[in-house]
Amino acid sequence: MSGDDELEGSDEQDFREHFAPVARSVRRTVTSRTIQVYAISFVGVVILSASIGPAVVGAYATVQEDYGLCSDPYLEVSSAEETAELTADNDVPEFARLDYDELSSAEQRAFRAALASANGVKPIEGDVEHRSAFRDGAIVTHQGEEHYAVIGSRNDCVTDSFSLPLSIVGLVVGSGMVIAPGLWRLRGNGNGEAVDE
């Protein structure tokens, strides 16, 4: 039994001695200045890449209204007869049902204007409380009649301008982390220092 223990201990010691150079090499690599420099650069590239998209969207959000790049959603309202034909088919999906009084004041104005217009389309100028329902189509009951209403065309304004300051910080930090290792190398070479230890 003791012989087996000695043999097992000998194998374990041989294993450690065999992989000791590998362990030293890995430790030296991890603590190497070159690896640390590349790691900093890689993290900087990741931060920089992640900040570009939000920065573009945030910048767009701040100027979109000034240049007419977005508009109010347009509400299309069908007549009672058209709505009856639409809902008569058994294959028609179940639409959300809303009462006219449930609509916001902006939605009510657009609904009345679309109902009175020749083409049945008017923009919703103001708060759209039932946006999700109107996007999928909804049945609105008005004066005892049912009307199918849906947002037909929209060019919604982006509301992510709040992300612009954070994105700018990310761009600055990411750029700094990408540039800093190169500057450090130049400084090290200028002083006659080795980059790697």
MODELLER restraints for C-alpha pairs under 7 A, 6 or more apart:
rsr = mdl.restraints
at = mdl.atoms
rsr.add(forms.Gaussian(group=physical.xy_distance, feature=features.Distance(at['CA:29:A'], at['CA:35:A']), mean=6.83, stdev=0.5))
rsr.add(forms.Gaussian(group=physical.xy_distance, feature=features.Distance(at['CA:32:A'], at['CA:196:A']), mean=6.14, stdev=0.5))
rsr.add(forms.Gaussian(group=physical.xy_distance, feature=features.Distance(at['CA:32:A'], at['CA:197:A']), mean=6.05, stdev=0.5))
rsr.add(forms.Gaussian(group=physical.xy_distance, feature=features.Distance(at['CA:33:A'], at['CA:195:A']), mean=6.67, stdev=0.5))
rsr.add(forms.Gaussian(group=physical.xy_distance, feature=features.Distance(at['CA:33:A'], at['CA:196:A']), mean=5.32, stdev=0.5))
rsr.add(forms.Gaussian(group=physical.xy_distance, feature=features.Distance(at['CA:33:A'], at['CA:197:A']), mean=6.47, stdev=0.5))
rsr.add(forms.Gaussian(group=physical.xy_distance, feature=features.Distance(at['CA:34:A'], at['CA:195:A']), mean=6.56, stdev=0.5))
rsr.add(forms.Gaussian(group=physical.xy_distance, feature=features.Distance(at['CA:34:A'], at['CA:196:A']), mean=5.58, stdev=0.5))
rsr.add(forms.Gaussian(group=physical.xy_distance, feature=features.Distance(at['CA:37:A'], at['CA:181:A']), mean=5.56, stdev=0.5))
rsr.add(forms.Gaussian(group=physical.xy_distance, feature=features.Distance(at['CA:40:A'], at['CA:177:A']), mean=6.13, stdev=0.5))
rsr.add(forms.Gaussian(group=physical.xy_distance, feature=features.Distance(at['CA:41:A'], at['CA:177:A']), mean=5.74, stdev=0.5))
rsr.add(forms.Gaussian(group=physical.xy_distance, feature=features.Distance(at['CA:41:A'], at['CA:178:A']), mean=4.58, stdev=0.5))
rsr.add(forms.Gaussian(group=physical.xy_distance, feature=features.Distance(at['CA:41:A'], at['CA:181:A']), mean=6.82, stdev=0.5))
rsr.add(forms.Gaussian(group=physical.xy_distance, feature=features.Distance(at['CA:44:A'], at['CA:174:A']), mean=4.18, stdev=0.5))
rsr.add(forms.Gaussian(group=physical.xy_distance, feature=features.Distance(at['CA:44:A'], at['CA:175:A']), mean=6.48, stdev=0.5))
rsr.add(forms.Gaussian(group=physical.xy_distance, feature=features.Distance(at['CA:44:A'], at['CA:177:A']), mean=4.66, stdev=0.5))
rsr.add(forms.Gaussian(group=physical.xy_distance, feature=features.Distance(at['CA:44:A'], at['CA:178:A']), mean=5.11, stdev=0.5))
rsr.add(forms.Gaussian(group=physical.xy_distance, feature=features.Distance(at['CA:45:A'], at['CA:174:A']), mean=6.13, stdev=0.5))
rsr.add(forms.Gaussian(group=physical.xy_distance, feature=features.Distance(at['CA:45:A'], at['CA:178:A']), mean=6.37, stdev=0.5))
rsr.add(forms.Gaussian(group=physical.xy_distance, feature=features.Distance(at['CA:47:A'], at['CA:170:A']), mean=6.14, stdev=0.5))
rsr.add(forms.Gaussian(group=physical.xy_distance, feature=features.Distance(at['CA:47:A'], at['CA:174:A']), mean=5.07, stdev=0.5))
rsr.add(forms.Gaussian(group=physical.xy_distance, feature=features.Distance(at['CA:48:A'], at['CA:170:A']), mean=6.26, stdev=0.5))
rsr.add(forms.Gaussian(group=physical.xy_distance, feature=features.Distance(at['CA:48:A'], at['CA:171:A']), mean=5.16, stdev=0.5))
rsr.add(forms.Gaussian(group=physical.xy_distance, feature=features.Distance(at['CA:48:A'], at['CA:174:A']), mean=4.48, stdev=0.5))
rsr.add(forms.Gaussian(group=physical.xy_distance, feature=features.Distance(at['CA:48:A'], at['CA:175:A']), mean=6.40, stdev=0.5))
rsr.add(forms.Gaussian(group=physical.xy_distance, feature=features.Distance(at['CA:51:A'], at['CA:167:A']), mean=4.92, stdev=0.5))
rsr.add(forms.Gaussian(group=physical.xy_distance, feature=features.Distance(at['CA:51:A'], at['CA:170:A']), mean=5.46, stdev=0.5))
rsr.add(forms.Gaussian(group=physical.xy_distance, feature=features.Distance(at['CA:51:A'], at['CA:171:A']), mean=5.77, stdev=0.5))
rsr.add(forms.Gaussian(group=physical.xy_distance, feature=features.Distance(at['CA:54:A'], at['CA:163:A']), mean=6.35, stdev=0.5))
rsr.add(forms.Gaussian(group=physical.xy_distance, feature=features.Distance(at['CA:54:A'], at['CA:164:A']), mean=6.65, stdev=0.5))
rsr.add(forms.Gaussian(group=physical.xy_distance, feature=features.Distance(at['CA:54:A'], at['CA:167:A']), mean=5.96, stdev=0.5))
rsr.add(forms.Gaussian(group=physical.xy_distance, feature=features.Distance(at['CA:55:A'], at['CA:164:A']), mean=5.22, stdev=0.5))
rsr.add(forms.Gaussian(group=physical.xy_distance, feature=features.Distance(at['CA:55:A'], at['CA:167:A']), mean=5.02, stdev=0.5))
rsr.add(forms.Gaussian(group=physical.xy_distance, feature=features.Distance(at['CA:55:A'], at['CA:168:A']), mean=6.48, stdev=0.5))
rsr.add(forms.Gaussian(group=physical.xy_distance, feature=features.Distance(at['CA:57:A'], at['CA:160:A']), mean=6.94, stdev=0.5))
rsr.add(forms.Gaussian(group=physical.xy_distance, feature=features.Distance(at['CA:58:A'], at['CA:160:A']), mean=5.63, stdev=0.5))
rsr.add(forms.Gaussian(group=physical.xy_distance, feature=features.Distance(at['CA:58:A'], at['CA:161:A']), mean=4.15, stdev=0.5))
rsr.add(forms.Gaussian(group=physical.xy_distance, feature=features.Distance(at['CA:58:A'], at['CA:162:A']), mean=6.87, stdev=0.5))
rsr.add(forms.Gaussian(group=physical.xy_distance, feature=features.Distance(at['CA:58:A'], at['CA:163:A']), mean=5.80, stdev=0.5))
rsr.add(forms.Gaussian(group=physical.xy_distance, feature=features.Distance(at['CA:58:A'], at['CA:164:A']), mean=4.55, stdev=0.5))
rsr.add(forms.Gaussian(group=physical.xy_distance, feature=features.Distance(at['CA:59:A'], at['CA:161:A']), mean=6.72, stdev=0.5))
rsr.add(forms.Gaussian(group=physical.xy_distance, feature=features.Distance(at['CA:59:A'], at['CA:164:A']), mean=6.40, stdev=0.5))
rsr.add(forms.Gaussian(group=physical.xy_distance, feature=features.Distance(at['CA:61:A'], at['CA:158:A']), mean=5.34, stdev=0.5))
rsr.add(forms.Gaussian(group=physical.xy_distance, feature=features.Distance(at['CA:61:A'], at['CA:159:A']), mean=6.29, stdev=0.5))
rsr.add(forms.Gaussian(group=physical.xy_distance, feature=features.Distance(at['CA:61:A'], at['CA:160:A']), mean=6.40, stdev=0.5))
rsr.add(forms.Gaussian(group=physical.xy_distance, feature=features.Distance(at['CA:61:A'], at['CA:161:A']), mean=5.16, stdev=0.5))
rsr.add(forms.Gaussian(group=physical.xy_distance, feature=features.Distance(at['CA:62:A'], at['CA:161:A']), mean=5.94, stdev=0.5))
rsr.add(forms.Gaussian(group=physical.xy_distance, feature=features.Distance(at['CA:64:A'], at['CA:70:A']), mean=6.14, stdev=0.5))
rsr.add(forms.Gaussian(group=physical.xy_distance, feature=features.Distance(at['CA:70:A'], at['CA:155:A']), mean=5.15, stdev=0.5))
rsr.add(forms.Gaussian(group=physical.xy_distance, feature=features.Distance(at['CA:70:A'], at['CA:156:A']), mean=5.65, stdev=0.5))
rsr.add(forms.Gaussian(group=physical.xy_distance, feature=features.Distance(at['CA:70:A'], at['CA:157:A']), mean=5.04, stdev=0.5))
rsr.add(forms.Gaussian(group=physical.xy_distance, feature=features.Distance(at['CA:71:A'], at['CA:155:A']), mean=5.49, stdev=0.5))
rsr.add(forms.Gaussian(group=physical.xy_distance, feature=features.Distance(at['CA:71:A'], at['CA:156:A']), mean=6.08, stdev=0.5))
rsr.add(forms.Gaussian(group=physical.xy_distance, feature=features.Distance(at['CA:71:A'], at['CA:157:A']), mean=6.72, stdev=0.5))
rsr.add(forms.Gaussian(group=physical.xy_distance, feature=features.Distance(at['CA:72:A'], at['CA:123:A']), mean=5.83, stdev=0.5))
rsr.add(forms.Gaussian(group=physical.xy_distance, feature=features.Distance(at['CA:72:A'], at['CA:124:A']), mean=5.90, stdev=0.5))
rsr.add(forms.Gaussian(group=physical.xy_distance, feature=features.Distance(at['CA:72:A'], at['CA:125:A']), mean=5.98, stdev=0.5))
rsr.add(forms.Gaussian(group=physical.xy_distance, feature=features.Distance(at['CA:72:A'], at['CA:154:A']), mean=6.70, stdev=0.5))
rsr.add(forms.Gaussian(group=physical.xy_distance, feature=features.Distance(at['CA:72:A'], at['CA:156:A']), mean=6.67, stdev=0.5))
rsr.add(forms.Gaussian(group=physical.xy_distance, feature=features.Distance(at['CA:73:A'], at['CA:123:A']), mean=5.55, stdev=0.5))
rsr.add(forms.Gaussian(group=physical.xy_distance, feature=features.Distance(at['CA:73:A'], at['CA:124:A']), mean=5.76, stdev=0.5))
rsr.add(forms.Gaussian(group=physical.xy_distance, feature=features.Distance(at['CA:73:A'], at['CA:151:A']), mean=6.48, stdev=0.5))
rsr.add(forms.Gaussian(group=physical.xy_distance, feature=features.Distance(at['CA:73:A'], at['CA:153:A']), mean=6.22, stdev=0.5))
rsr.add(forms.Gaussian(group=physical.xy_distance, feature=features.Distance(at['CA:73:A'], at['CA:154:A']), mean=4.38, stdev=0.5))
rsr.add(forms.Gaussian(group=physical.xy_distance, feature=features.Distance(at['CA:73:A'], at['CA:155:A']), mean=6.66, stdev=0.5))
rsr.add(forms.Gaussian(group=physical.xy_distance, feature=features.Distance(at['CA:73:A'], at['CA:156:A']), mean=6.78, stdev=0.5))
rsr.add(forms.Gaussian(group=physical.xy_distance, feature=features.Distance(at['CA:74:A'], at['CA:121:A']), mean=6.42, stdev=0.5))
rsr.add(forms.Gaussian(group=physical.xy_distance, feature=features.Distance(at['CA:74:A'], at['CA:122:A']), mean=5.38, stdev=0.5))
rsr.add(forms.Gaussian(group=physical.xy_distance, feature=features.Distance(at['CA:74:A'], at['CA:123:A']), mean=4.01, stdev=0.5))
rsr.add(forms.Gaussian(group=physical.xy_distance, feature=features.Distance(at['CA:74:A'], at['CA:124:A']), mean=5.97, stdev=0.5))
rsr.add(forms.Gaussian(group=physical.xy_distance, feature=features.Distance(at['CA:74:A'], at['CA:151:A']), mean=5.57, stdev=0.5))
rsr.add(forms.Gaussian(group=physical.xy_distance, feature=features.Distance(at['CA:74:A'], at['CA:152:A']), mean=5.94, stdev=0.5))
rsr.add(forms.Gaussian(group=physical.xy_distance, feature=features.Distance(at['CA:74:A'], at['CA:153:A']), mean=5.53, stdev=0.5))
rsr.add(forms.Gaussian(group=physical.xy_distance, feature=features.Distance(at['CA:74:A'], at['CA:154:A']), mean=6.14, stdev=0.5))
rsr.add(forms.Gaussian(group=physical.xy_distance, feature=features.Distance(at['CA:75:A'], at['CA:110:A']), mean=6.76, stdev=0.5))
rsr.add(forms.Gaussian(group=physical.xy_distance, feature=features.Distance(at['CA:75:A'], at['CA:121:A']), mean=5.57, stdev=0.5))
rsr.add(forms.Gaussian(group=physical.xy_distance, feature=features.Distance(at['CA:75:A'], at['CA:122:A']), mean=5.44, stdev=0.5))
rsr.add(forms.Gaussian(group=physical.xy_distance, feature=features.Distance(at['CA:75:A'], at['CA:123:A']), mean=5.82, stdev=0.5))
rsr.add(forms.Gaussian(group=physical.xy_distance, feature=features.Distance(at['CA:75:A'], at['CA:124:A']), mean=6.52, stdev=0.5))
rsr.add(forms.Gaussian(group=physical.xy_distance, feature=features.Distance(at['CA:75:A'], at['CA:149:A']), mean=6.70, stdev=0.5))
rsr.add(forms.Gaussian(group=physical.xy_distance, feature=features.Distance(at['CA:75:A'], at['CA:150:A']), mean=5.73, stdev=0.5))
rsr.add(forms.Gaussian(group=physical.xy_distance, feature=features.Distance(at['CA:75:A'], at['CA:151:A']), mean=4.55, stdev=0.5))
rsr.add(forms.Gaussian(group=physical.xy_distance, feature=features.Distance(at['CA:75:A'], at['CA:152:A']), mean=6.05, stdev=0.5))
rsr.add(forms.Gaussian(group=physical.xy_distance, feature=features.Distance(at['CA:76:A'], at['CA:114:A']), mean=6.61, stdev=0.5))
rsr.add(forms.Gaussian(group=physical.xy_distance, feature=features.Distance(at['CA:76:A'], at['CA:120:A']), mean=5.60, stdev=0.5))
rsr.add(forms.Gaussian(group=physical.xy_distance, feature=features.Distance(at['CA:76:A'], at['CA:121:A']), mean=4.49, stdev=0.5))
rsr.add(forms.Gaussian(group=physical.xy_distance, feature=features.Distance(at['CA:76:A'], at['CA:122:A']), mean=6.79, stdev=0.5))
rsr.add(forms.Gaussian(group=physical.xy_distance, feature=features.Distance(at['CA:76:A'], at['CA:149:A']), mean=5.53, stdev=0.5))
rsr.add(forms.Gaussian(group=physical.xy_distance, feature=features.Distance(at['CA:76:A'], at['CA:150:A']), mean=5.33, stdev=0.5))
rsr.add(forms.Gaussian(group=physical.xy_distance, feature=features.Distance(at['CA:76:A'], at['CA:151:A']), mean=6.01, stdev=0.5))
rsr.add(forms.Gaussian(group=physical.xy_distance, feature=features.Distance(at['CA:76:A'], at['CA:152:A']), mean=5.86, stdev=0.5))
rsr.add(forms.Gaussian(group=physical.xy_distance, feature=features.Distance(at['CA:77:A'], at['CA:111:A']), mean=6.74, stdev=0.5))
rsr.add(forms.Gaussian(group=physical.xy_distance, feature=features.Distance(at['CA:77:A'], at['CA:114:A']), mean=5.92, stdev=0.5))
rsr.add(forms.Gaussian(group=physical.xy_distance, feature=features.Distance(at['CA:77:A'], at['CA:115:A']), mean=5.99, stdev=0.5))
rsr.add(forms.Gaussian(group=physical.xy_distance, feature=features.Distance(at['CA:77:A'], at['CA:120:A']), mean=5.32, stdev=0.5))
rsr.add(forms.Gaussian(group=physical.xy_distance, feature=features.Distance(at['CA:77:A'], at['CA:121:A']), mean=6.48, stdev=0.5))
rsr.add(forms.Gaussian(group=physical.xy_distance, feature=features.Distance(at['CA:77:A'], at['CA:147:A']), mean=6.51, stdev=0.5))
rsr.add(forms.Gaussian(group=physical.xy_distance, feature=features.Distance(at['CA:77:A'], at['CA:148:A']), mean=5.78, stdev=0.5))
rsr.add(forms.Gaussian(group=physical.xy_distance, feature=features.Distance(at['CA:77:A'], at['CA:149:A']), mean=4.42, stdev=0.5))
rsr.add(forms.Gaussian(group=physical.xy_distance, feature=features.Distance(at['CA:77:A'], at['CA:150:A']), mean=6.73, stdev=0.5))
rsr.add(forms.Gaussian(group=physical.xy_distance, feature=features.Distance(at['CA:78:A'], at['CA:120:A']), mean=6.58, stdev=0.5))
rsr.add(forms.Gaussian(group=physical.xy_distance, feature=features.Distance(at['CA:78:A'], at['CA:147:A']), mean=5.60, stdev=0.5))
rsr.add(forms.Gaussian(group=physical.xy_distance, feature=features.Distance(at['CA:78:A'], at['CA:148:A']), mean=5.21, stdev=0.5))
rsr.add(forms.Gaussian(group=physical.xy_distance, feature=features.Distance(at['CA:78:A'], at['CA:149:A']), mean=6.38, stdev=0.5))
rsr.add(forms.Gaussian(group=physical.xy_distance, feature=features.Distance(at['CA:79:A'], at['CA:147:A']), mean=5.82, stdev=0.5))
rsr.add(forms.Gaussian(group=physical.xy_distance, feature=features.Distance(at['CA:80:A'], at['CA:145:A']), mean=6.15, stdev=0.5))
rsr.add(forms.Gaussian(group=physical.xy_distance, feature=features.Distance(at['CA:80:A'], at['CA:146:A']), mean=5.66, stdev=0.5))
rsr.add(forms.Gaussian(group=physical.xy_distance, feature=features.Distance(at['CA:80:A'], at['CA:147:A']), mean=5.27, stdev=0.5))
rsr.add(forms.Gaussian(group=physical.xy_distance, feature=features.Distance(at['CA:83:A'], at['CA:146:A']), mean=6.80, stdev=0.5))
rsr.add(forms.Gaussian(group=physical.xy_distance, feature=features.Distance(at['CA:83:A'], at['CA:147:A']), mean=5.59, stdev=0.5))
rsr.add(forms.Gaussian(group=physical.xy_distance, feature=features.Distance(at['CA:83:A'], at['CA:148:A']), mean=5.49, stdev=0.5))
rsr.add(forms.Gaussian(group=physical.xy_distance, feature=features.Distance(at['CA:95:A'], at['CA:137:A']), mean=6.27, stdev=0.5))
rsr.add(forms.Gaussian(group=physical.xy_distance, feature=features.Distance(at['CA:95:A'], at['CA:138:A']), mean=5.17, stdev=0.5))
rsr.add(forms.Gaussian(group=physical.xy_distance, feature=features.Distance(at['CA:95:A'], at['CA:139:A']), mean=6.34, stdev=0.5))
rsr.add(forms.Gaussian(group=physical.xy_distance, feature=features.Distance(at['CA:96:A'], at['CA:133:A']), mean=6.22, stdev=0.5))
rsr.add(forms.Gaussian(group=physical.xy_distance, feature=features.Distance(at['CA:96:A'], at['CA:138:A']), mean=4.72, stdev=0.5))
rsr.add(forms.Gaussian(group=physical.xy_distance, feature=features.Distance(at['CA:96:A'], at['CA:139:A']), mean=6.18, stdev=0.5))
rsr.add(forms.Gaussian(group=physical.xy_distance, feature=features.Distance(at['CA:97:A'], at['CA:138:A']), mean=5.67, stdev=0.5))
rsr.add(forms.Gaussian(group=physical.xy_distance, feature=features.Distance(at['CA:97:A'], at['CA:139:A']), mean=4.78, stdev=0.5))
rsr.add(forms.Gaussian(group=physical.xy_distance, feature=features.Distance(at['CA:97:A'], at['CA:140:A']), mean=5.98, stdev=0.5))
rsr.add(forms.Gaussian(group=physical.xy_distance, feature=features.Distance(at['CA:98:A'], at['CA:138:A']), mean=6.99, stdev=0.5))
rsr.add(forms.Gaussian(group=physical.xy_distance, feature=features.Distance(at['CA:98:A'], at['CA:139:A']), mean=6.14, stdev=0.5))
rsr.add(forms.Gaussian(group=physical.xy_distance, feature=features.Distance(at['CA:98:A'], at['CA:140:A']), mean=4.80, stdev=0.5))
rsr.add(forms.Gaussian(group=physical.xy_distance, feature=features.Distance(at['CA:98:A'], at['CA:141:A']), mean=6.42, stdev=0.5))
rsr.add(forms.Gaussian(group=physical.xy_distance, feature=features.Distance(at['CA:99:A'], at['CA:140:A']), mean=5.44, stdev=0.5))
rsr.add(forms.Gaussian(group=physical.xy_distance, feature=features.Distance(at['CA:99:A'], at['CA:141:A']), mean=4.92, stdev=0.5))
rsr.add(forms.Gaussian(group=physical.xy_distance, feature=features.Distance(at['CA:99:A'], at['CA:142:A']), mean=6.76, stdev=0.5))
rsr.add(forms.Gaussian(group=physical.xy_distance, feature=features.Distance(at['CA:100:A'], at['CA:108:A']), mean=6.99, stdev=0.5))
rsr.add(forms.Gaussian(group=physical.xy_distance, feature=features.Distance(at['CA:100:A'], at['CA:140:A']), mean=6.02, stdev=0.5))
rsr.add(forms.Gaussian(group=physical.xy_distance, feature=features.Distance(at['CA:100:A'], at['CA:141:A']), mean=5.77, stdev=0.5))
rsr.add(forms.Gaussian(group=physical.xy_distance, feature=features.Distance(at['CA:100:A'], at['CA:142:A']), mean=5.37, stdev=0.5))
rsr.add(forms.Gaussian(group=physical.xy_distance, feature=features.Distance(at['CA:104:A'], at['CA:128:A']), mean=6.99, stdev=0.5))
rsr.add(forms.Gaussian(group=physical.xy_distance, feature=features.Distance(at['CA:104:A'], at['CA:129:A']), mean=6.40, stdev=0.5))
rsr.add(forms.Gaussian(group=physical.xy_distance, feature=features.Distance(at['CA:106:A'], at['CA:124:A']), mean=5.93, stdev=0.5))
rsr.add(forms.Gaussian(group=physical.xy_distance, feature=features.Distance(at['CA:106:A'], at['CA:125:A']), mean=5.87, stdev=0.5))
rsr.add(forms.Gaussian(group=physical.xy_distance, feature=features.Distance(at['CA:106:A'], at['CA:126:A']), mean=5.14, stdev=0.5))
rsr.add(forms.Gaussian(group=physical.xy_distance, feature=features.Distance(at['CA:106:A'], at['CA:127:A']), mean=6.08, stdev=0.5))
rsr.add(forms.Gaussian(group=physical.xy_distance, feature=features.Distance(at['CA:107:A'], at['CA:124:A']), mean=5.90, stdev=0.5))
rsr.add(forms.Gaussian(group=physical.xy_distance, feature=features.Distance(at['CA:107:A'], at['CA:128:A']), mean=6.39, stdev=0.5))
rsr.add(forms.Gaussian(group=physical.xy_distance, feature=features.Distance(at['CA:110:A'], at['CA:122:A']), mean=5.59, stdev=0.5))
rsr.add(forms.Gaussian(group=physical.xy_distance, feature=features.Distance(at['CA:110:A'], at['CA:123:A']), mean=6.08, stdev=0.5))
rsr.add(forms.Gaussian(group=physical.xy_distance, feature=features.Distance(at['CA:110:A'], at['CA:124:A']), mean=5.18, stdev=0.5))
rsr.add(forms.Gaussian(group=physical.xy_distance, feature=features.Distance(at['CA:113:A'], at['CA:122:A']), mean=6.32, stdev=0.5))
rsr.add(forms.Gaussian(group=physical.xy_distance, feature=features.Distance(at['CA:114:A'], at['CA:120:A']), mean=4.33, stdev=0.5))
rsr.add(forms.Gaussian(group=physical.xy_distance, feature=features.Distance(at['CA:114:A'], at['CA:121:A']), mean=4.69, stdev=0.5))
rsr.add(forms.Gaussian(group=physical.xy_distance, feature=features.Distance(at['CA:114:A'], at['CA:122:A']), mean=4.97, stdev=0.5))
rsr.add(forms.Gaussian(group=physical.xy_distance, feature=features.Distance(at['CA:134:A'], at['CA:149:A']), mean=6.44, stdev=0.5))
rsr.add(forms.Gaussian(group=physical.xy_distance, feature=features.Distance(at['CA:134:A'], at['CA:150:A']), mean=4.62, stdev=0.5))
rsr.add(forms.Gaussian(group=physical.xy_distance, feature=features.Distance(at['CA:134:A'], at['CA:151:A']), mean=5.44, stdev=0.5))
rsr.add(forms.Gaussian(group=physical.xy_distance, feature=features.Distance(at['CA:135:A'], at['CA:150:A']), mean=5.80, stdev=0.5))
rsr.add(forms.Gaussian(group=physical.xy_distance, feature=features.Distance(at['CA:135:A'], at['CA:151:A']), mean=5.19, stdev=0.5))
rsr.add(forms.Gaussian(group=physical.xy_distance, feature=features.Distance(at['CA:136:A'], at['CA:150:A']), mean=6.74, stdev=0.5))
rsr.add(forms.Gaussian(group=physical.xy_distance, feature=features.Distance(at['CA:137:A'], at['CA:148:A']), mean=6.90, stdev=0.5))
rsr.add(forms.Gaussian(group=physical.xy_distance, feature=features.Distance(at['CA:137:A'], at['CA:149:A']), mean=5.76, stdev=0.5))
rsr.add(forms.Gaussian(group=physical.xy_distance, feature=features.Distance(at['CA:137:A'], at['CA:150:A']), mean=4.41, stdev=0.5))
rsr.add(forms.Gaussian(group=physical.xy_distance, feature=features.Distance(at['CA:138:A'], at['CA:148:A']), mean=5.78, stdev=0.5))
rsr.add(forms.Gaussian(group=physical.xy_distance, feature=features.Distance(at['CA:138:A'], at['CA:149:A']), mean=5.40, stdev=0.5))
rsr.add(forms.Gaussian(group=physical.xy_distance, feature=features.Distance(at['CA:138:A'], at['CA:150:A']), mean=6.37, stdev=0.5))
rsr.add(forms.Gaussian(group=physical.xy_distance, feature=features.Distance(at['CA:139:A'], at['CA:146:A']), mean=6.16, stdev=0.5))
rsr.add(forms.Gaussian(group=physical.xy_distance, feature=features.Distance(at['CA:139:A'], at['CA:147:A']), mean=5.50, stdev=0.5))
rsr.add(forms.Gaussian(group=physical.xy_distance, feature=features.Distance(at['CA:139:A'], at['CA:148:A']), mean=4.60, stdev=0.5))
rsr.add(forms.Gaussian(group=physical.xy_distance, feature=features.Distance(at['CA:139:A'], at['CA:149:A']), mean=6.20, stdev=0.5))
rsr.add(forms.Gaussian(group=physical.xy_distance, feature=features.Distance(at['CA:140:A'], at['CA:146:A']), mean=5.59, stdev=0.5))
rsr.add(forms.Gaussian(group=physical.xy_distance, feature=features.Distance(at['CA:140:A'], at['CA:147:A']), mean=5.21, stdev=0.5))
rsr.add(forms.Gaussian(group=physical.xy_distance, feature=features.Distance(at['CA:140:A'], at['CA:148:A']), mean=6.30, stdev=0.5))
rsr.add(forms.Gaussian(group=physical.xy_distance, feature=features.Distance(at['CA:140:A'], at['CA:149:A']), mean=6.80, stdev=0.5))
rsr.add(forms.Gaussian(group=physical.xy_distance, feature=features.Distance(at['CA:141:A'], at['CA:147:A']), mean=6.33, stdev=0.5))
rsr.add(forms.Gaussian(group=physical.xy_distance, feature=features.Distance(at['CA:185:A'], at['CA:195:A']), mean=6.48, stdev=0.5))
rsr.add(forms.Gaussian(group=physical.xy_distance, feature=features.Distance(at['CA:188:A'], at['CA:194:A']), mean=6.71, stdev=0.5))
rsr.add(forms.Gaussian(group=physical.xy_distance, feature=features.Distance(at['CA:188:A'], at['CA:195:A']), mean=6.58, stdev=0.5))
